[in-house]
Amino acid sequence: MPEDGSAAQKAPEDPPARPRRGLILALLAGMRPKQWTKNLLLFPALLFTLDKPHANGQFEQIGLGFVLFCLLSSVVYLVNDVVDRESDRKHPKKRFRPIASGELPVPVALAAATVFGAIGLGFSFYLSVGFGIVAATYFVMTIGYSFHFKHVVIMDVLVLAAGFVLRAIAGVIVLHVGISQWFILCILMLALLLGLCKRRAELLATQQAGIDGTRRILGEYSAPMLDQMIVIVGSAVLMSYSLYTIQSETASHHPYLVLTIPFVIYGLLRYLYLMHRRELGEAPDAVLVEDRPTLINVILYVAVTGFILTHEFHLGIYPH
């Protein structure tokens, strides 16, 4: 074997010794609270209906819906990490996950997942039958992803995207509001974009580390192929959102909603920049929390959108 440091082709060494977390902290880490930001997709239904009256208690209900989706998504993460524990141990970053590193025993993880899953689904149907059906569909579909769909090319990304769409639909149902089909299309295209960027980052990470076998599906993709898909879907995100701000019923009552398009353009370009230059595509949830320009952009977008939807004003020139 060459002695020039070409051991990059070997699997990474065992994680260095470090203080072990207690069982509760390991369980909490396995539930991936940083990724709960994905469940904020329940709230766009509230943001885009601020101009409509909401019944008393609906704000509390959508808050509870958010908590329930956090609980159900954590169950999926625990199950997924149990299934992937062997391949995760070969990954340069995932090997530090509680189950892969041995901090969280598999029986404890499965027991917690069973309890949390029963609580999450039970309270989802208690909130409303419609919300419960959407939550159960999300739960079954994402569990199916952990065992099967993540090994099927293209379907792996589509199922991930469908999970985001179901979150948005859950917000619509819990608030008992109507929403434009353009809105659902925007969520779908954005979720597809994030899924493709995540696959690209995972593929490059394993190639750079010189390891194989961390995820079989990555062998079906190539960086140039994913780059083409990202260009197509990224364009669809911008087009679908632009059409939403022009053609939807909400836009017909609030024509200045088109003024929010620059925030979407900046957000898309900033994310693609971070993916290519900072290699952050593998953790889109971390981008929202850790990248200050992205966070500021989101806050400004929400503020401007909320202002447009809750105020009637005339600047002399209407967008249409």
C-alpha positions in Angstrom: 0.0 0.0 0.0 1.3 3.5 -0.8 2.7 5.3 2.2 2.1 8.8 0.8 -1.1 9.4 2.7 -3.4 8.0 0.0 -5.5 6.3 2.7 -8.3 8.6 1.7 -9.9 5.6 0.1 -10.3 4.0 3.5 -13.3 4.4 5.7 -12.9 7.1 8.3 -11.4 6.0 11.6 -13.5 5.6 14.7 -14.8 8.8 16.2 -12.2 10.3 18.7 -12.9 9.8 22.3 -15.1 12.5 23.8 -17.3 12.9 26.9 -20.4 10.8 26.4 -23.8 12.4 26.7 -26.3 11.1 29.2 -29.2 9.0 27.9 -31.7 11.9 27.9 -29.4 14.3 26.0 -28.5 11.5 23.5 -32.2 10.9 22.9 -32.8 14.6 22.4 -29.9 14.8 20.0 -31.3 11.8 18.1 -34.6 13.6 17.7 -32.7 16.3 15.8 -34.3 19.5 17.2 -32.4 21.6 14.7 -34.4 20.1 11.9 -37.7 21.1 13.5 -37.4 24.3 11.5 -38.8 22.3 8.6 -42.1 22.1 10.4 -42.4 25.9 10.2 -44.0 25.1 6.8 -47.3 24.8 8.7 -47.2 28.6 9.2 -47.3 30.0 5.6 -51.0 29.2 5.6 -51.3 31.6 8.5 -49.1 34.2 6.9 -50.9 34.3 3.6 -54.4 34.5 5.3 -53.6 37.4 7.7 -56.1 39.4 5.7 -58.9 37.0 6.7 -60.6 36.5 10.1 -59.5 33.6 12.2 -61.6 31.9 14.9 -60.5 32.0 18.5 -58.1 29.3 19.4 -56.8 28.8 15.8 -53.4 30.3 16.7 -53.1 27.8 19.6 -54.2 25.0 17.3 -51.6 25.7 14.7 -49.0 26.0 17.4 -50.0 22.5 18.7 -49.9 21.2 15.1 -46.3 22.4 14.9 -45.4 20.6 18.1 -47.1 17.4 16.9 -45.2 17.4 13.5 -42.0 18.0 15.4 -42.8 14.9 17.5 -43.7 12.8 14.5 -40.7 13.9 12.5 -38.4 13.1 15.4 -39.9 9.6 15.5 -38.9 9.3 11.8 -35.4 10.5 12.5 -35.0 7.9 15.3 -36.2 5.1 13.1 -34.2 6.2 10.1 -31.0 6.4 12.3 -31.6 2.9 13.6 -32.0 1.6 10.0 -28.9 3.5 8.8 -26.7 3.0 11.8 -24.2 0.8 10.0 -23.8 3.0 6.9 -23.8 6.2 9.2 -20.7 4.8 10.9 -18.8 5.1 7.6 -19.9 8.7 7.0 -17.5 11.5 8.1 -20.3 13.5 9.9 -23.2 11.1 10.5 -20.9 8.7 12.4 -21.3 11.1 15.4 -25.1 10.7 15.5 -26.2 9.2 18.9 -27.3 5.8 17.5 -24.4 5.4 15.1 -21.9 6.3 17.8 -23.4 4.0 20.4 -24.5 6.8 22.8 -28.2 5.9 22.3 -29.0 2.1 22.4 -31.2 0.8 19.7 -33.8 -0.6 22.1 -34.2 2.7 23.8 -34.5 4.6 20.5 -37.2 2.2 19.3 -39.1 2.3 22.5 -39.0 6.2 22.5 -40.1 6.2 18.9 -43.1 3.9 19.6 -44.3 6.1 22.5 -43.7 9.4 20.7 -45.4 8.1 17.6 -48.5 7.0 19.5 -48.7 10.3 21.3 -48.2 12.3 18.1 -50.8 10.4 16.0 -53.3 10.3 18.8 -53.2 14.1 19.5 -53.2 14.8 15.7 -56.6 13.1 15.4 -57.8 14.8 18.5 -56.9 18.1 16.9 -59.1 17.3 13.9 -59.8 14.3 11.7 -58.4 16.0 8.6 -55.2 17.1 10.4 -54.9 13.5 11.7 -55.2 12.0 8.3 -52.5 14.4 6.9 -50.2 13.7 9.8 -50.7 9.9 9.5 -50.0 10.1 5.8 -46.9 12.1 6.4 -45.8 9.6 9.1 -46.4 6.4 7.0 -44.8 8.0 3.9 -41.7 9.1 5.7 -41.3 5.7 7.5 -41.7 4.2 4.0 -38.9 6.5 2.9 -36.6 5.2 5.6 -37.1 1.5 4.6 -37.6 1.7 0.8 -38.1 5.0 -1.1 -34.7 6.5 -0.2 -33.1 3.6 -2.3 -35.2 4.4 -5.4 -33.7 7.1 -7.7 -35.8 10.2 -8.2 -38.5 8.8 -5.9 -36.2 9.5 -3.0 -36.3 13.2 -3.7 -40.0 13.3 -4.6 -41.0 11.6 -1.3 -39.0 14.1 0.6 -40.7 16.9 -1.2 -44.1 15.4 -0.6 -43.3 15.5 3.1 -42.9 19.3 2.9 -46.1 19.7 1.0 -48.0 17.7 3.6 -46.7 20.0 6.3 -48.1 23.0 4.4 -51.4 21.3 3.8 -51.6 20.5 7.5 -51.4 24.2 8.3 -54.2 24.9 5.8 -56.4 22.2 7.4 -55.9 23.3 11.0 -56.7 26.9 10.1 -59.8 25.9 8.0 -58.7 28.3 5.2 -58.5 28.1 1.5 -55.2 28.3 -0.3 -54.1 28.7 -3.9 -52.8 25.8 -5.9 -49.9 28.1 -6.8 -49.0 28.1 -3.1 -48.9 24.3 -3.0 -46.8 24.3 -6.2 -44.3 26.8 -4.7 -43.8 24.5 -1.7 -43.4 21.5 -3.9 -40.8 23.1 -6.1 -38.9 24.6 -3.2 -38.9 21.2 -1.4 -37.6 19.5 -4.6 -34.8 22.1 -4.9 -33.7 21.5 -1.3 -33.8 17.7 -1.8 -31.7 17.9 -4.9 -29.2 20.2 -3.3 -29.0 17.9 -0.3 -28.3 14.9 -2.6 -25.6 16.9 -4.4 -23.9 17.8 -1.1 -24.0 14.2 0.2 -22.6 12.9 -3.1 -19.7 15.4 -3.0 -19.0 14.8 0.7 -18.6 11.0 0.2 -16.5 11.5 -2.9 -14.2 14.0 -1.2 -13.8 11.6 1.8 -13.1 8.7 -0.5 -15.7 6.5 1.0 -18.4 4.2 -0.5 -21.4 2.5 0.8 -22.8 5.3 3.0 -25.9 5.4 0.8 -26.5 3.2 -2.2 -28.7 5.7 -3.9 -25.9 8.2 -4.3 -24.3 5.9 -6.9 -27.3 6.6 -9.2 -26.6 10.3 -9.3 -23.7 12.5 -10.6 -22.9 16.1 -9.8 -23.5 17.3 -13.4 -26.9 15.5 -13.5 -28.0 17.1 -10.2 -26.8 20.5 -11.3 -29.0 20.3 -14.3 -32.0 19.2 -12.2 -31.3 22.1 -9.7 -31.3 24.6 -12.5 -34.6 23.4 -13.8 -36.3 23.2 -10.4 -34.8 26.4 -9.2 -36.3 28.2 -12.2 -39.6 26.5 -11.4 -39.5 27.8 -7.8 -39.1 31.4 -9.0 -41.7 31.1 -11.7 -44.4 29.4 -9.6 -43.9 32.0 -6.8 -44.1 34.9 -9.3 -47.3 33.5 -10.7 -48.7 33.1 -7.2 -48.1 36.8 -6.5 -49.9 37.7 -9.8 -52.6 35.0 -10.5 -53.8 33.8 -7.1 -56.9 35.0 -5.3 -54.7 36.5 -2.6 -52.8 38.5 -5.2 -56.0 39.8 -6.8 -56.8 41.5 -3.5 -53.2 42.4 -2.7 -51.5 43.4 -6.0 -48.3 44.6 -4.2 -47.5 41.1 -3.2 -45.2 41.1 -6.2 -42.9 43.3 -4.2 -41.9 40.2 -2.2 -40.4 38.5 -5.3 -36.9 40.1 -4.8 -36.7 38.4 -1.4 -37.4 35.1 -3.0 -34.7 35.7 -5.7 -32.1 36.7 -3.1 -33.0 33.7 -0.9 -32.6 31.3 -3.9 -29.3 32.8 -5.1 -27.9 33.0 -1.5 -28.7 29.3 -0.9 -27.1 28.2 -4.2 -24.1 30.3 -3.3 -23.8 28.6 0.1 -24.2 25.2 -1.6 -21.4 25.8 -4.1 -19.0 28.0 -2.1 -19.6 27.0 1.5 -20.7 23.4 1.0 -23.8 23.8 3.2 -26.3 22.1 0.9 -26.3 18.9 3.0 -28.0 20.7 5.9 -30.7 23.2 4.5 -32.2 23.5 8.0 -28.8 24.8 9.3 -28.7 27.5 6.6 -31.8 29.1 8.0 -30.5 29.1 11.6 -26.8 29.8 11.1 -26.5 32.0 8.0 -27.3 35.6 9.1 -28.0 37.0 5.6 -30.5 34.2 5.0 -32.2 34.7 8.4 -32.4 38.5 7.9 -33.9 37.9 4.4 -36.5 35.6 5.8 -37.5 38.0 8.6 -37.8 40.9 6.1 -39.8 38.7 3.7 -42.3 37.8 6.5 -42.5 41.4 7.7 -43.1 42.8 4.2 -45.6 40.1 3.3 -47.5 40.5 6.5 -47.7 44.3 6.0 -48.9 43.9 2.5 -51.6 41.5 3.5 -52.9 43.4 6.5 -52.9 47.0 5.0 -54.8 48.5 2.2 -52.8 51.2 0.5 -52.4 52.8 -2.9 -49.1 54.0 -4.2 -50.4 55.4 -7.5 -49.2 52.6 -9.8 -50.7 49.1 -9.4 -48.7 46.1 -10.6 -51.6 45.0 -12.8 
